[in-house]
Amino acid sequence: MSNPAQVIRPPNTLRLKVGGGFGGIDANAIAKAEEALKAMSAQFGQWLQDEINKLDAAQAAIRAEGLNAQTAEGLYFRAHDLKGLGTTYQYPLVTRLAGSLCKLLDDPTKRASAPVRLLDAHIDAIKAVVRDQIQTDDHPVGRALAETLEAEVTAYRA
């Protein structure tokens, strides 16, 4: 016995919404966005320093109050912000280091038991690469920092 099947193909309205029906992405819009980003790039250093100051404040809270659910969460959010902003601010190494710190703190139930020395090592590494303007892991010191911290996080989580 066979059941007749009917294939229903809904219209692809997403293509129309993102410009697929009009020849693709607007190159002029991309050029304008790149120009705007370039114009703002002079402020990246200050914005990155503002994020470092927030990271310092999170570290100071841990030193003052101890590592607990609240202080660990504060550090996690600072690390998460840096993970997202590092590359935008022309520091992909900061993104990598902050990503390692996020990995260490990802599980909210285990954040407060993370080794403080490893948290401090990540924070110190992020501050050092910004201070010394080590933007990528092409730099041997930057690569060594990232690889060492990532290995320690992996070993801790194992």
KEZA-117321 format. One record per residue (C-alpha): residue in three letters; x, y, z. Coordinates in nm, 2 decimals, always signed. Example, Ala and Ser with C-alpha at 12.3 -4.5 7.8 and 13.67 -1.06 7.14 Angstrom:
<recs>
+-----+--------+--------+--------+
:   r :     px :     py :     pz :
+-----+--------+--------+--------+
: Ala :  +1.23 :  -0.45 :  +0.78 :
: Ser :  +1.37 :  -0.11 :  +0.71 :
+-----+--------+--------+--------+
</recs>
This chain:
<recs>
+-----+--------+--------+--------+
:   r :     px :     py :     pz :
+-----+--------+--------+--------+
: Met :  +0.00 :  +0.00 :  +0.00 :
: Ser :  +0.14 :  +0.34 :  -0.09 :
: Asn :  +0.07 :  +0.67 :  +0.07 :
: Pro :  +0.07 :  +0.96 :  -0.16 :
: Ala :  +0.31 :  +1.22 :  -0.03 :
: Gln :  +0.30 :  +1.59 :  -0.10 :
: Val :  +0.62 :  +1.80 :  -0.08 :
: Ile :  +0.56 :  +2.15 :  +0.04 :
: Arg :  +0.83 :  +2.40 :  -0.03 :
: Pro :  +0.78 :  +2.72 :  +0.18 :
: Pro :  +0.90 :  +3.04 :  +0.02 :
: Asn :  +1.26 :  +3.14 :  +0.11 :
: Thr :  +1.19 :  +3.49 :  +0.25 :
: Leu :  +1.52 :  +3.50 :  +0.43 :
: Arg :  +1.70 :  +3.54 :  +0.10 :
: Leu :  +1.49 :  +3.85 :  +0.03 :
: Lys :  +1.56 :  +3.99 :  +0.38 :
: Val :  +1.94 :  +3.97 :  +0.35 :
: Gly :  +1.96 :  +4.09 :  -0.01 :
: Gly :  +1.98 :  +3.76 :  -0.19 :
: Gly :  +1.71 :  +3.87 :  -0.43 :
: Phe :  +1.89 :  +4.19 :  -0.51 :
: Gly :  +2.22 :  +4.07 :  -0.62 :
: Gly :  +2.38 :  +3.98 :  -0.29 :
: Ile :  +2.55 :  +4.19 :  -0.02 :
: Asp :  +2.58 :  +4.57 :  -0.09 :
: Ala :  +2.95 :  +4.64 :  -0.15 :
: Asn :  +2.90 :  +5.01 :  -0.07 :
: Ala :  +2.75 :  +4.92 :  +0.27 :
: Ile :  +3.05 :  +4.71 :  +0.35 :
: Ala :  +3.29 :  +4.99 :  +0.24 :
: Lys :  +3.11 :  +5.24 :  +0.46 :
: Ala :  +3.12 :  +5.00 :  +0.76 :
: Glu :  +3.50 :  +4.95 :  +0.71 :
: Glu :  +3.55 :  +5.32 :  +0.69 :
: Ala :  +3.36 :  +5.38 :  +1.01 :
: Leu :  +3.56 :  +5.11 :  +1.18 :
: Lys :  +3.89 :  +5.26 :  +1.06 :
: Ala :  +3.78 :  +5.60 :  +1.18 :
: Met :  +3.72 :  +5.45 :  +1.53 :
: Ser :  +4.04 :  +5.26 :  +1.54 :
: Ala :  +4.22 :  +5.55 :  +1.70 :
: Gln :  +4.01 :  +5.49 :  +2.01 :
: Phe :  +4.08 :  +5.12 :  +2.02 :
: Gly :  +4.37 :  +5.16 :  +2.26 :
: Gln :  +4.17 :  +5.35 :  +2.51 :
: Trp :  +3.87 :  +5.12 :  +2.48 :
: Leu :  +4.10 :  +4.82 :  +2.54 :
: Gln :  +4.25 :  +4.99 :  +2.84 :
: Asp :  +3.90 :  +5.05 :  +2.98 :
: Glu :  +3.84 :  +4.67 :  +2.95 :
: Ile :  +4.17 :  +4.60 :  +3.12 :
: Asn :  +4.07 :  +4.83 :  +3.40 :
: Lys :  +3.75 :  +4.63 :  +3.44 :
: Leu :  +3.95 :  +4.31 :  +3.45 :
: Asp :  +4.17 :  +4.46 :  +3.72 :
: Ala :  +3.86 :  +4.55 :  +3.92 :
: Ala :  +3.74 :  +4.19 :  +3.89 :
: Gln :  +4.08 :  +4.06 :  +4.01 :
: Ala :  +4.08 :  +4.31 :  +4.30 :
: Ala :  +3.73 :  +4.19 :  +4.40 :
: Ile :  +3.86 :  +3.83 :  +4.42 :
: Arg :  +4.16 :  +3.94 :  +4.63 :
: Ala :  +3.94 :  +4.14 :  +4.86 :
: Glu :  +3.64 :  +3.91 :  +4.89 :
: Gly :  +3.79 :  +3.57 :  +4.79 :
: Leu :  +3.69 :  +3.36 :  +4.50 :
: Asn :  +3.32 :  +3.29 :  +4.53 :
: Ala :  +3.03 :  +3.26 :  +4.29 :
: Gln :  +2.98 :  +3.63 :  +4.26 :
: Thr :  +3.34 :  +3.74 :  +4.21 :
: Ala :  +3.41 :  +3.44 :  +3.98 :
: Glu :  +3.11 :  +3.54 :  +3.77 :
: Gly :  +3.23 :  +3.90 :  +3.75 :
: Leu :  +3.57 :  +3.78 :  +3.62 :
: Tyr :  +3.40 :  +3.55 :  +3.37 :
: Phe :  +3.20 :  +3.84 :  +3.23 :
: Arg :  +3.51 :  +4.06 :  +3.20 :
: Ala :  +3.69 :  +3.77 :  +3.02 :
: His :  +3.40 :  +3.71 :  +2.79 :
: Asp :  +3.39 :  +4.07 :  +2.69 :
: Leu :  +3.76 :  +4.07 :  +2.61 :
: Lys :  +3.72 :  +3.75 :  +2.42 :
: Gly :  +3.48 :  +3.92 :  +2.20 :
: Leu :  +3.66 :  +4.26 :  +2.17 :
: Gly :  +4.02 :  +4.16 :  +2.15 :
: Thr :  +4.03 :  +4.10 :  +1.78 :
: Thr :  +3.82 :  +4.40 :  +1.71 :
: Tyr :  +4.07 :  +4.61 :  +1.90 :
: Gln :  +4.35 :  +4.46 :  +1.69 :
: Tyr :  +4.46 :  +4.22 :  +1.96 :
: Pro :  +4.37 :  +3.87 :  +1.86 :
: Leu :  +4.61 :  +3.73 :  +2.12 :
: Val :  +4.39 :  +3.90 :  +2.39 :
: Thr :  +4.09 :  +3.72 :  +2.24 :
: Arg :  +4.28 :  +3.39 :  +2.26 :
: Leu :  +4.40 :  +3.44 :  +2.62 :
: Ala :  +4.05 :  +3.56 :  +2.73 :
: Gly :  +3.90 :  +3.26 :  +2.56 :
: Ser :  +4.13 :  +3.03 :  +2.76 :
: Leu :  +4.02 :  +3.21 :  +3.08 :
: Cys :  +3.65 :  +3.17 :  +2.98 :
: Lys :  +3.71 :  +2.80 :  +2.92 :
: Leu :  +3.85 :  +2.78 :  +3.28 :
: Leu :  +3.54 :  +2.96 :  +3.42 :
: Asp :  +3.27 :  +2.82 :  +3.17 :
: Asp :  +3.09 :  +2.60 :  +3.42 :
: Pro :  +2.91 :  +2.82 :  +3.67 :
: Thr :  +2.90 :  +2.54 :  +3.93 :
: Lys :  +3.28 :  +2.51 :  +3.93 :
: Arg :  +3.39 :  +2.87 :  +3.89 :
: Ala :  +3.45 :  +2.93 :  +4.26 :
: Ser :  +3.69 :  +2.64 :  +4.28 :
: Ala :  +3.91 :  +2.74 :  +3.99 :
: Pro :  +4.28 :  +2.78 :  +4.09 :
: Val :  +4.34 :  +3.15 :  +4.17 :
: Arg :  +4.70 :  +3.13 :  +4.05 :
: Leu :  +4.57 :  +3.02 :  +3.71 :
: Leu :  +4.32 :  +3.30 :  +3.70 :
: Asp :  +4.59 :  +3.55 :  +3.80 :
: Ala :  +4.82 :  +3.41 :  +3.53 :
: His :  +4.56 :  +3.47 :  +3.26 :
: Ile :  +4.50 :  +3.82 :  +3.39 :
: Asp :  +4.87 :  +3.90 :  +3.41 :
: Ala :  +4.92 :  +3.76 :  +3.06 :
: Ile :  +4.65 :  +3.97 :  +2.91 :
: Lys :  +4.78 :  +4.29 :  +3.08 :
: Ala :  +5.14 :  +4.20 :  +2.97 :
: Val :  +5.05 :  +4.15 :  +2.60 :
: Val :  +4.86 :  +4.48 :  +2.59 :
: Arg :  +5.14 :  +4.66 :  +2.78 :
: Asp :  +5.41 :  +4.52 :  +2.55 :
: Gln :  +5.19 :  +4.55 :  +2.24 :
: Ile :  +5.21 :  +4.18 :  +2.15 :
: Gln :  +4.90 :  +4.16 :  +1.93 :
: Thr :  +4.92 :  +3.82 :  +1.78 :
: Asp :  +5.05 :  +3.47 :  +1.86 :
: Asp :  +5.30 :  +3.51 :  +1.58 :
: His :  +5.51 :  +3.67 :  +1.85 :
: Pro :  +5.71 :  +3.39 :  +2.02 :
: Val :  +5.63 :  +3.52 :  +2.37 :
: Gly :  +5.27 :  +3.56 :  +2.29 :
: Arg :  +5.25 :  +3.21 :  +2.15 :
: Ala :  +5.43 :  +3.06 :  +2.45 :
: Leu :  +5.20 :  +3.24 :  +2.69 :
: Ala :  +4.88 :  +3.12 :  +2.51 :
: Glu :  +5.00 :  +2.76 :  +2.47 :
: Thr :  +5.11 :  +2.73 :  +2.83 :
: Leu :  +4.79 :  +2.87 :  +2.97 :
: Glu :  +4.57 :  +2.67 :  +2.74 :
: Ala :  +4.76 :  +2.35 :  +2.84 :
: Glu :  +4.72 :  +2.43 :  +3.21 :
: Val :  +4.34 :  +2.49 :  +3.16 :
: Thr :  +4.31 :  +2.16 :  +2.98 :
: Ala :  +4.50 :  +1.98 :  +3.25 :
: Tyr :  +4.29 :  +2.14 :  +3.52 :
: Arg :  +3.96 :  +2.04 :  +3.34 :
: Ala :  +4.08 :  +1.68 :  +3.28 :
+-----+--------+--------+--------+
</recs>
